[in-house]
Amino acid sequence: MGRLMGICGGGFLIFSLIGTLSAAGGTADYPYKPTPFTQVRFTDVFWQPRIETNLSATIPYAFQQCEKTHRIDNFKIAAKLMEGRWEGDFGFNDSDLFKIIEGASYGLMARADAKMDAYLDQLIEYIAAAQEPDGYLYTAWTARAREDGRRRITCCYDKQQWDNLPSSHELYNVGHMYESAVAHWQATGKRSYLDAAVKNADLICEVFGPGKHEGVPGHQEIEVGLVKLYRATGDEKYLKQAKWFLDQRGRDGHKDAYMQSHAPVIEQTEAVGHAVRACYMYSGMADVAALTGDAAYLRAIDAIWDNVANKKLYITGGVGARHGGEAFGDDYELPNASAYCETCANIANVYWNHRMFLLHGRSKFIDVMERSLYNGVISGVSLDGKYFFYPNPLESDGNYARSEWFGCACCPGNITRFLASVSGYVYAVRGQELYVNLFGQSQASMEIDGKKIALTQETRFPWDGKIAIQVKPETDGQTFVMKIRIPDWATDEFSSSALYSFTQPLDRPFTVAVNGRQTLVVMDQGYVVLRREWKAGDTVQVDLPMPIRRIVCDPRVKDNVGKIALQRGPLVYCLEWPDVQGGRVLNLALDKNGALETAERPALLGGLTVIKGTGIEISTQDDGTVVKTPRSFEAIPYYAWAHRGKGQMAVWIPISKSD
């Protein structure tokens, strides 16, 4: 049995397990250990309100929607606790409830809530009761099997359990159950949910394997869930089962690039197919590689990461270009108006990139993670926490608006669990090295060599690049290395992606000082290295330049030829109709070198910094005459668009030469 150590963002658990973690004799775990989100508390005006809104509004609202849409009743029907027919279009509806329970469990770790605790207990009773005697859990099968011996759902039409794995989501559902159950156990110490998950996982291990059922899940997720069960229980069969599912892809006779089973995973070098499935798979491969030391897994996900970062990554950190199949496109296929960039895929991209950092310790992975986090992820939920985007396009002609809910409601549930644990991405530790990966006013504690360290960040980030990090070691004179990430947007090169480049160099470099005295900058893998004997009150001052950056794209991305994007700090900006004189965003062009300035708007969309400028509206009269009209505009951060009614929006703006 493992001894629980803590939890970090996305529910990635770190345990100290008795005995070896790898039968293969590989590395024990990720070499870089994230600081659990329970040990990092945001106190800022950016993340803290979002976390609070998620706990007080989004999670209760999501549970209400699960009640309204019959998702909870389906468990009671399967358990024979109520009469009725199974309702819903998708067999994966079960997973929505699991994800929201996971988010609510993280919420209980942040603050006590007796009412929520009792509500989760009731839901877990329904879930456990819906399990069949052998541990099988899939309400779409159990409830419908009692009706006519088969289930009829939009995504599948099966006559037997496990006979349609590419579409049924039987294994996908329980993967989310495992993640959820581990989170609940850690939050409350109660085992009922974890016991149900273990019972199901034991069945999976009995059914699937060499010489048994050799099919693989159509939608990856169970691999990540099994690894979490392994961490929670110390039972190595769950890790082996996760690796078996991964190794079986491309070998089970069902070759399909849509579900990344076109080739064995260790032979894959390009991101293809459904983007959420892919990023979940890459996350699972990273977990297994860390725990087994499988070098072939590492080579594969390194190659795939290079493909995504340099050929398939949106400027917003979004992934998945195509509506068809919710999929990655070809290299350099990054359309704007039809961009899919599903919220779930963007969250999965954060999970994957964080794991890549935990494997390699390089800032480029955090650069991509931060880009997704501040742009493509939080755009997926409204500021009040009750409206959601499924796709996140980079251009709109006025047809887009967030929705209250979806028939396929995977994204709201993912938002709940992600935002509840977002502070777990800020810090990491390896040996005597402390990594500062993200910035935000916060308080944190961690251990280095068994000694406690307290850190306090004071900053207005992401609106201001000045950060003061106050250090309070357990004992004065403690020696360790602080490594502070310098984001690529605070340099002259896009180190995280070859797709993008800045049009102009910075007018000043970043600076780092200790106790007010500027220090000689020593860099390592994108981090400033500060080695010293630390004492209470020592303060590191980081000043990251935050000018308005004009960004151009690789010309092989056809949609962005002759256009620029605007970025300041980690935030990508967009033009939206209420902020453009005349409201016609898609007719506007910007002077490549035209004057731009920032302005504070504390009353606008929760408070933000806008970019002000003047563009040229290009229109054509009835007689064919082209008219160019100067128009003032204010660009807003991309995450904040679509709060003021439908209208035009664009991230990439055409360039117009001054004339």
URSUL-V119914 format. One record per residue. N is the residue number from 0. OMEGA is omega in radians with two decimals (* if undefined). Layout:
N&OMEGA  N&OMEGA
//
This chain:
0&-3.12  1&3.01  2&-3.01  3&3.13  4&-3.10  5&-3.08  6&3.11  7&-3.07  8&3.11  9&3.10  10&3.14  11&-2.98  12&3.04  13&-3.14  14&2.88  15&-3.05  16&3.09  17&3.12  18&-3.09  19&3.12  20&-3.01  21&3.08  22&3.14  23&3.11  24&-3.10  25&3.14  26&-3.06  27&-3.07  28&3.06  29&3.13  30&3.11  31&-3.03  32&3.12  33&3.05  34&-3.07  35&-3.12  36&3.11  37&-3.13  38&3.11  39&-3.08  40&3.06  41&3.08  42&-2.99  43&3.12  44&-3.13  45&-3.06  46&-3.07  47&3.09  48&3.12  49&3.10  50&3.13  51&3.11  52&3.11  53&-3.11  54&-3.01  55&-3.07  56&-2.98  57&-3.10  58&3.07  59&3.13  60&-3.14  61&3.07  62&3.10  63&3.13  64&3.09  65&3.05  66&-3.09  67&-3.05  68&2.99  69&-3.11  70&3.13  71&3.11  72&-3.14  73&3.07  74&-3.14  75&3.10  76&3.12  77&-3.13  78&-3.08  79&3.09  80&3.07  81&3.08  82&3.08  83&3.13  84&3.03  85&-3.13  86&3.12  87&-3.12  88&-2.99  89&3.10  90&-3.13  91&3.09  92&3.10  93&-3.04  94&3.13  95&3.12  96&-3.14  97&-3.09  98&-3.13  99&3.05  100&3.09  101&3.11  102&3.12  103&3.11  104&3.05  105&3.10  106&3.11  107&3.07  108&-3.11  109&3.14  110&-3.14  111&3.13  112&-3.05  113&-3.13  114&3.11  115&3.12  116&3.14  117&3.12  118&3.10  119&3.09  120&-3.13  121&3.11  122&-3.12  123&3.04  124&3.13  125&-3.11  126&-3.13  127&-3.14  128&-3.14  129&3.09  130&3.01  131&-3.03  132&-3.12  133&3.13  134&-3.14  135&-3.13  136&3.09  137&-2.96  138&-3.13  139&3.09  140&-3.02  141&-3.12  142&-3.09  143&3.11  144&3.13  145&-3.13  146&-3.06  147&3.07  148&3.08  149&-3.14  150&3.11  151&-3.10  152&-3.07  153&-3.00  154&-3.10  155&3.11  156&-2.93  157&3.10  158&-3.12  159&3.00  160&3.03  161&-3.03  162&3.10  163&-3.05  164&3.12  165&-3.05  166&-2.93  167&-3.10  168&3.08  169&-3.09  170&3.07  171&-3.12  172&-3.03  173&3.00  174&3.08  175&3.07  176&-3.12  177&3.12  178&-3.11  179&-3.09  180&3.10  181&3.12  182&-3.13  183&3.11  184&-3.13  185&-3.10  186&-2.96  187&-3.03  188&-3.14  189&-3.01  190&-3.01  191&-3.13  192&3.11  193&3.11  194&3.10  195&3.12  196&3.12  197&3.11  198&3.11  199&-3.12  200&3.08  201&3.08  202&3.14  203&-3.13  204&3.09  205&-3.03  206&-2.99  207&3.09  208&3.14  209&3.14  210&3.11  211&3.02  212&-3.03  213&3.08  214&3.14  215&-3.13  216&3.06  217&3.11  218&-3.12  219&3.06  220&-3.10  221&-3.13  222&3.10  223&-3.13  224&3.13  225&3.10  226&3.12  227&3.05  228&3.09  229&3.13  230&-3.08  231&-3.02  232&-3.04  233&-3.12  234&-3.00  235&-3.12  236&3.13  237&3.06  238&3.13  239&3.14  240&3.09  241&3.14  242&3.12  243&3.11  244&3.14  245&-3.11  246&-3.08  247&-3.13  248&-3.11  249&-3.13  250&-3.02  251&3.12  252&3.13  253&-3.09  254&-3.04  255&-3.13  256&3.13  257&3.14  258&3.06  259&3.11  260&-3.13  261&-3.13  262&3.04  263&-3.02  264&-3.10  265&3.10  266&-3.11  267&-3.13  268&-3.05  269&3.08  270&-3.13  271&3.01  272&-3.09  273&-2.95  274&3.13  275&3.11  276&-3.09  277&-3.07  278&3.01  279&3.14  280&-3.14  281&3.06  282&3.11  283&3.10  284&3.11  285&3.11  286&-3.10  287&3.11  288&-3.14  289&-3.04  290&-3.10  291&-3.09  292&-3.10  293&-3.08  294&3.13  295&3.06  296&-3.13  297&3.14  298&-3.10  299&-3.09  300&3.02  301&-3.14  302&-3.14  303&3.11  304&3.11  305&3.14  306&-3.12  307&-3.04  308&-3.02  309&-3.09  310&-3.00  311&-3.07  312&3.07  313&3.13  314&3.09  315&-3.06  316&3.12  317&3.07  318&-3.13  319&-3.02  320&-2.91  321&2.96  322&3.11  323&-3.12  324&-3.13  325&-2.78  326&2.88  327&3.02  328&3.05  329&3.05  330&3.11  331&3.06  332&-3.08  333&3.12  334&-3.10  335&-3.08  336&-3.12  337&3.11  338&3.12  339&3.05  340&-3.11  341&3.14  342&3.10  343&-3.14  344&3.13  345&3.06  346&3.11  347&3.09  348&3.04  349&3.13  350&-3.08  351&-3.10  352&3.07  353&3.11  354&3.10  355&3.04  356&-3.11  357&3.06  358&-2.93  359&3.12  360&-3.10  361&-3.04  362&-3.08  363&3.12  364&3.08  365&3.07  366&3.11  367&3.12  368&3.14  369&3.13  370&3.10  371&-3.04  372&-3.03  373&-3.05  374&-3.02  375&3.14  376&-3.03  377&2.98  378&-3.06  379&3.13  380&-3.14  381&-3.11  382&3.10  383&3.03  384&-3.03  385&3.07  386&-2.94  387&2.93  388&2.92  389&2.92  390&3.10  391&-3.08  392&3.09  393&3.08  394&3.14  395&3.04  396&3.09  397&-3.07  398&-3.06  399&2.98  400&3.05  401&-3.09  402&3.10  403&-3.10  404&3.13  405&2.98  406&2.98  407&-2.92  408&-3.12  409&-3.01  410&3.12  411&3.12  412&3.11  413&3.08  414&-3.07  415&-3.09  416&-3.13  417&-3.08  418&3.13  419&-3.04  420&-2.98  421&-3.10  422&3.11  423&-3.14  424&-2.97  425&-3.01  426&3.00  427&-3.11  428&2.94  429&-3.11  430&3.12  431&-3.13  432&3.08  433&-3.10  434&3.02  435&-3.02  436&-3.12  437&-3.09  438&3.11  439&-3.14  440&-2.98  441&3.02  442&-3.07  443&3.03  444&3.10  445&3.12  446&3.01  447&-3.07  448&3.08  449&3.13  450&-3.07  451&3.06  452&3.02  453&3.12  454&3.05  455&3.03  456&3.01  457&-3.05  458&2.99  459&3.12  460&0.17  461&-3.12  462&-3.11  463&-3.07  464&3.11  465&-3.10  466&3.04  467&-3.12  468&-3.14  469&-3.05  470&3.05  471&3.11  472&3.13  473&3.10  474&3.09  475&3.13  476&3.12  477&-3.11  478&2.98  479&-3.12  480&3.00  481&3.10  482&-3.06  483&-3.12  484&2.99  485&-3.08  486&-3.13  487&3.10  488&3.08  489&3.09  490&-3.13  491&-3.10  492&3.01  493&-3.07  494&-3.06  495&-3.10  496&3.07  497&-3.11  498&-2.93  499&3.07  500&3.11  501&-3.11  502&-3.11  503&3.08  504&3.06  505&3.10  506&3.05  507&3.13  508&2.99  509&3.08  510&3.09  511&3.10  512&3.05  513&-3.11  514&3.06  515&-3.13  516&-3.10  517&-3.06  518&3.03  519&-3.05  520&3.01  521&-3.05  522&3.06  523&3.09  524&3.10  525&-3.12  526&2.93  527&-3.06  528&3.10  529&3.11  530&-3.14  531&2.95  532&-3.02  533&3.06  534&-3.11  535&3.13  536&3.05  537&-3.09  538&3.06  539&3.09  540&3.10  541&3.11  542&3.13  543&3.12  544&-3.13  545&3.02  546&3.02  547&-3.12  548&2.99  549&-3.04  550&3.02  551&-3.00  552&3.02  553&-3.07  554&3.08  555&2.99  556&-2.94  557&-3.08  558&-3.02  559&3.12  560&3.13  561&-3.11  562&3.03  563&2.99  564&-3.13  565&3.11  566&3.03  567&-3.01  568&3.14  569&-2.97  570&2.97  571&-3.08  572&3.07  573&2.98  574&3.10  575&-2.94  576&-3.11  577&-3.01  578&3.13  579&3.14  580&-3.09  581&3.03  582&-3.05  583&-3.09  584&-3.00  585&3.06  586&-3.00  587&3.01  588&-3.13  589&2.98  590&-3.08  591&-3.10  592&-3.12  593&-3.10  594&3.06  595&3.09  596&-3.14  597&3.06  598&3.10  599&3.08  600&-3.05  601&-3.11  602&-3.06  603&2.97  604&3.10  605&-3.13  606&-3.12  607&3.04  608&3.12  609&3.03  610&-3.09  611&3.08  612&3.09  613&3.09  614&3.13  615&3.03  616&-3.11  617&-3.14  618&-3.13  619&3.12  620&-3.09  621&-3.12  622&3.11  623&3.13  624&3.10  625&-3.11  626&3.10  627&-3.06  628&3.08  629&3.13  630&3.05  631&3.13  632&2.92  633&3.09  634&3.14  635&3.05  636&-3.08  637&-3.07  638&-2.99  639&-3.08  640&3.08  641&3.02  642&-3.01  643&3.13  644&-3.11  645&3.11  646&-3.08  647&3.11  648&3.06  649&3.02  650&3.14  651&-3.03  652&3.10  653&3.11  654&3.07  655&3.07  656&3.08  657&3.09  658&*
//
